Amino acid sequence: MGKVFDAIDDKLAAWIGRQRMFFVGTAPSGEAGHVNVSPKGPIESLRILDPHTVAYLDVVGSGAETIAHLRENGRVVVMLCSFEGPPRILRLHGRGEVLAPDAVAFDVEAPPGTERAVIRVAVERIADSCGYGVPVMEYVGPRPQYAAWAESKQRKGGLDEYVAQHNARSIDGLPAVDLEPA
């Protein structure tokens, strides 16, 4: 049976740190629009700032749904699944905000120029569930494609044009990545 936790304690933090990746889910307000779930990683791009706050480094991607949804309503869930060891799913429900990419230090380096933002989540509910339906999977290693893609974009003049074309608005037309520096 699932359990609701009062805070992210040392034991829960250690379990989070052993996972290989996490997922982020958001949705626009109202009945219209698309719910979005994004895989994130490596786990070092997620930091526990205190027992009720987490943050992760957000990098340039094919869209910017999470940023757009957080700017509109702030609702977010971070989900982690145990793919190795005992089964477990952990969800961190909360209110997220979009910060500058240098707002929090991380133990991982993204390819140069890809740091888009830091997403900080004020965690309001921490709950786990059995995870029996999550398959056991073996971690092989990171995929090299993202770093190669980013390096190629940098060689061709940077990511600004790509971000303007693919990250300025969500698929539902909501404003996402600021194109002008603050």
TORKOL-4160 file (C-alpha; in steps of 0.2 Angstrom, whole numbers, padded with zeros to 4 digits, m for minus):
182
<pt num="1" X="0000" Y="0000" Z="0000"/>
<pt num="2" X="0006" Y="0018" Z="m0003"/>
<pt num="3" X="0012" Y="0030" Z="0010"/>
<pt num="4" X="0011" Y="0049" Z="0011"/>
<pt num="5" X="0026" Y="0057" Z="0019"/>
<pt num="6" X="0028" Y="0073" Z="0029"/>
<pt num="7" X="0044" Y="0078" Z="0021"/>
<pt num="8" X="0059" Y="0071" Z="0010"/>
<pt num="9" X="0069" Y="0064" Z="0024"/>
<pt num="10" X="0087" Y="0057" Z="0022"/>
<pt num="11" X="0080" Y="0039" Z="0018"/>
<pt num="12" X="0069" Y="0046" Z="0004"/>
<pt num="13" X="0083" Y="0057" Z="m0002"/>
<pt num="14" X="0095" Y="0042" Z="m0003"/>
<pt num="15" X="0082" Y="0032" Z="m0013"/>
<pt num="16" X="0079" Y="0047" Z="m0025"/>
<pt num="17" X="0098" Y="0048" Z="m0028"/>
<pt num="18" X="0099" Y="0030" Z="m0033"/>
<pt num="19" X="0086" Y="0032" Z="m0047"/>
<pt num="20" X="0093" Y="0035" Z="m0065"/>
<pt num="21" X="0079" Y="0047" Z="m0071"/>
<pt num="22" X="0063" Y="0055" Z="m0067"/>
<pt num="23" X="0048" Y="0061" Z="m0075"/>
<pt num="24" X="0039" Y="0078" Z="m0075"/>
<pt num="25" X="0020" Y="0080" Z="m0078"/>
<pt num="26" X="0011" Y="0097" Z="m0081"/>
<pt num="27" X="m0005" Y="0103" Z="m0089"/>
<pt num="28" X="m0013" Y="0119" Z="m0094"/>
<pt num="29" X="m0028" Y="0126" Z="m0085"/>
<pt num="30" X="m0045" Y="0122" Z="m0090"/>
<pt num="31" X="m0052" Y="0107" Z="m0100"/>
<pt num="32" X="m0043" Y="0111" Z="m0117"/>
<pt num="33" X="m0025" Y="0109" Z="m0120"/>
<pt num="34" X="m0012" Y="0095" Z="m0119"/>
<pt num="35" X="m0006" Y="0086" Z="m0103"/>
<pt num="36" X="0013" Y="0084" Z="m0104"/>
<pt num="37" X="0024" Y="0071" Z="m0097"/>
<pt num="38" X="0043" Y="0073" Z="m0100"/>
<pt num="39" X="0057" Y="0061" Z="m0095"/>
<pt num="40" X="0072" Y="0070" Z="m0087"/>
<pt num="41" X="0089" Y="0065" Z="m0082"/>
<pt num="42" X="0102" Y="0061" Z="m0077"/>
<pt num="43" X="0097" Y="0060" Z="m0059"/>
<pt num="44" X="0111" Y="0072" Z="m0055"/>
<pt num="45" X="0100" Y="0086" Z="m0064"/>
<pt num="46" X="0088" Y="0084" Z="m0049"/>
<pt num="47" X="0092" Y="0092" Z="m0032"/>
<pt num="48" X="0084" Y="0091" Z="m0016"/>
<pt num="49" X="0085" Y="0109" Z="m0009"/>
<pt num="50" X="0076" Y="0105" Z="0008"/>
<pt num="51" X="0063" Y="0093" Z="0014"/>
<pt num="52" X="0049" Y="0102" Z="0004"/>
<pt num="53" X="0059" Y="0109" Z="m0011"/>
<pt num="54" X="0067" Y="0101" Z="m0026"/>
<pt num="55" X="0074" Y="0109" Z="m0042"/>
<pt num="56" X="0080" Y="0102" Z="m0058"/>
<pt num="57" X="0090" Y="0109" Z="m0073"/>
<pt num="58" X="0079" Y="0111" Z="m0088"/>
<pt num="59" X="0088" Y="0110" Z="m0105"/>
<pt num="60" X="0083" Y="0115" Z="m0122"/>
<pt num="61" X="0072" Y="0102" Z="m0130"/>
<pt num="62" X="0059" Y="0099" Z="m0144"/>
<pt num="63" X="0046" Y="0109" Z="m0134"/>
<pt num="64" X="0044" Y="0119" Z="m0119"/>
<pt num="65" X="0027" Y="0113" Z="m0112"/>
<pt num="66" X="0033" Y="0112" Z="m0094"/>
<pt num="67" X="0039" Y="0130" Z="m0094"/>
<pt num="68" X="0023" Y="0136" Z="m0102"/>
<pt num="69" X="0011" Y="0126" Z="m0090"/>
<pt num="70" X="0021" Y="0132" Z="m0075"/>
<pt num="71" X="0020" Y="0150" Z="m0080"/>
<pt num="72" X="0001" Y="0148" Z="m0083"/>
<pt num="73" X="m0004" Y="0139" Z="m0067"/>
<pt num="74" X="0011" Y="0132" Z="m0057"/>
<pt num="75" X="0005" Y="0114" Z="m0055"/>
<pt num="76" X="0018" Y="0100" Z="m0057"/>
<pt num="77" X="0022" Y="0082" Z="m0052"/>
<pt num="78" X="0039" Y="0075" Z="m0052"/>
<pt num="79" X="0038" Y="0056" Z="m0053"/>
<pt num="80" X="0052" Y="0043" Z="m0050"/>
<pt num="81" X="0051" Y="0024" Z="m0053"/>
<pt num="82" X="0062" Y="0011" Z="m0047"/>
<pt num="83" X="0068" Y="0001" Z="m0062"/>
<pt num="84" X="0081" Y="m0008" Z="m0052"/>
<pt num="85" X="0079" Y="m0016" Z="m0035"/>
<pt num="86" X="0062" Y="m0017" Z="m0025"/>
<pt num="87" X="0047" Y="m0009" Z="m0034"/>
<pt num="88" X="0042" Y="0008" Z="m0030"/>
<pt num="89" X="0034" Y="0024" Z="m0038"/>
<pt num="90" X="0036" Y="0041" Z="m0029"/>
<pt num="91" X="0027" Y="0056" Z="m0034"/>
<pt num="92" X="0031" Y="0074" Z="m0028"/>
<pt num="93" X="0016" Y="0085" Z="m0031"/>
<pt num="94" X="0018" Y="0104" Z="m0029"/>
<pt num="95" X="0019" Y="0121" Z="m0037"/>
<pt num="96" X="0033" Y="0125" Z="m0049"/>
<pt num="97" X="0042" Y="0140" Z="m0054"/>
<pt num="98" X="0054" Y="0144" Z="m0068"/>
<pt num="99" X="0071" Y="0152" Z="m0063"/>
<pt num="100" X="0086" Y="0157" Z="m0072"/>
<pt num="101" X="0098" Y="0143" Z="m0077"/>
<pt num="102" X="0111" Y="0148" Z="m0065"/>
<pt num="103" X="0099" Y="0149" Z="m0050"/>
<pt num="104" X="0104" Y="0132" Z="m0043"/>
<pt num="105" X="0121" Y="0123" Z="m0044"/>
<pt num="106" X="0120" Y="0105" Z="m0050"/>
<pt num="107" X="0132" Y="0090" Z="m0050"/>
<pt num="108" X="0130" Y="0088" Z="m0069"/>
<pt num="109" X="0135" Y="0098" Z="m0084"/>
<pt num="110" X="0124" Y="0100" Z="m0098"/>
<pt num="111" X="0131" Y="0103" Z="m0115"/>
<pt num="112" X="0136" Y="0121" Z="m0117"/>
<pt num="113" X="0122" Y="0133" Z="m0121"/>
<pt num="114" X="0108" Y="0121" Z="m0118"/>
<pt num="115" X="0104" Y="0126" Z="m0100"/>
<pt num="116" X="0087" Y="0134" Z="m0102"/>
<pt num="117" X="0080" Y="0136" Z="m0084"/>
<pt num="118" X="0080" Y="0129" Z="m0067"/>
<pt num="119" X="0063" Y="0122" Z="m0062"/>
<pt num="120" X="0060" Y="0124" Z="m0043"/>
<pt num="121" X="0046" Y="0114" Z="m0035"/>
<pt num="122" X="0038" Y="0118" Z="m0018"/>
<pt num="123" X="0032" Y="0101" Z="m0014"/>
<pt num="124" X="0015" Y="0100" Z="m0006"/>
<pt num="125" X="0012" Y="0081" Z="m0006"/>
<pt num="126" X="0025" Y="0067" Z="m0006"/>
<pt num="127" X="0017" Y="0049" Z="m0009"/>
<pt num="128" X="0023" Y="0033" Z="m0015"/>
<pt num="129" X="0015" Y="0018" Z="m0022"/>
<pt num="130" X="0019" Y="m0001" Z="m0025"/>
<pt num="131" X="0027" Y="0001" Z="m0043"/>
<pt num="132" X="0023" Y="m0018" Z="m0046"/>
<pt num="133" X="0019" Y="m0013" Z="m0064"/>
<pt num="134" X="0036" Y="m0005" Z="m0068"/>
<pt num="135" X="0047" Y="m0018" Z="m0076"/>
<pt num="136" X="0064" Y="m0022" Z="m0070"/>
<pt num="137" X="0077" Y="m0014" Z="m0082"/>
<pt num="138" X="0096" Y="m0013" Z="m0082"/>
<pt num="139" X="0104" Y="0003" Z="m0084"/>
<pt num="140" X="0117" Y="0003" Z="m0098"/>
<pt num="141" X="0122" Y="0021" Z="m0099"/>
<pt num="142" X="0118" Y="0038" Z="m0106"/>
<pt num="143" X="0113" Y="0041" Z="m0124"/>
<pt num="144" X="0126" Y="0051" Z="m0134"/>
<pt num="145" X="0113" Y="0059" Z="m0146"/>
<pt num="146" X="0108" Y="0075" Z="m0136"/>
<pt num="147" X="0126" Y="0080" Z="m0133"/>
<pt num="148" X="0130" Y="0077" Z="m0152"/>
<pt num="149" X="0115" Y="0087" Z="m0157"/>
<pt num="150" X="0119" Y="0102" Z="m0146"/>
<pt num="151" X="0137" Y="0102" Z="m0152"/>
<pt num="152" X="0131" Y="0102" Z="m0170"/>
<pt num="153" X="0119" Y="0117" Z="m0166"/>
<pt num="154" X="0133" Y="0126" Z="m0158"/>
<pt num="155" X="0145" Y="0123" Z="m0173"/>
<pt num="156" X="0131" Y="0130" Z="m0184"/>
<pt num="157" X="0129" Y="0147" Z="m0174"/>
<pt num="158" X="0121" Y="0142" Z="m0158"/>
<pt num="159" X="0104" Y="0137" Z="m0152"/>
<pt num="160" X="0095" Y="0154" Z="m0152"/>
<pt num="161" X="0086" Y="0151" Z="m0168"/>
<pt num="162" X="0081" Y="0133" Z="m0163"/>
<pt num="163" X="0074" Y="0140" Z="m0146"/>
<pt num="164" X="0065" Y="0154" Z="m0155"/>
<pt num="165" X="0057" Y="0142" Z="m0167"/>
<pt num="166" X="0053" Y="0127" Z="m0155"/>
<pt num="167" X="0053" Y="0134" Z="m0137"/>
<pt num="168" X="0045" Y="0151" Z="m0138"/>
<pt num="169" X="0027" Y="0144" Z="m0136"/>
<pt num="170" X="0019" Y="0127" Z="m0131"/>
<pt num="171" X="0010" Y="0116" Z="m0143"/>
<pt num="172" X="m0006" Y="0125" Z="m0136"/>
<pt num="173" X="0001" Y="0142" Z="m0140"/>
<pt num="174" X="0005" Y="0147" Z="m0122"/>
<pt num="175" X="0021" Y="0158" Z="m0120"/>
<pt num="176" X="0035" Y="0147" Z="m0114"/>
<pt num="177" X="0054" Y="0152" Z="m0115"/>
<pt num="178" X="0058" Y="0170" Z="m0114"/>
<pt num="179" X="0068" Y="0175" Z="m0129"/>
<pt num="180" X="0073" Y="0192" Z="m0122"/>
<pt num="181" X="0086" Y="0191" Z="m0107"/>
<pt num="182" X="0078" Y="0198" Z="m0091"/>
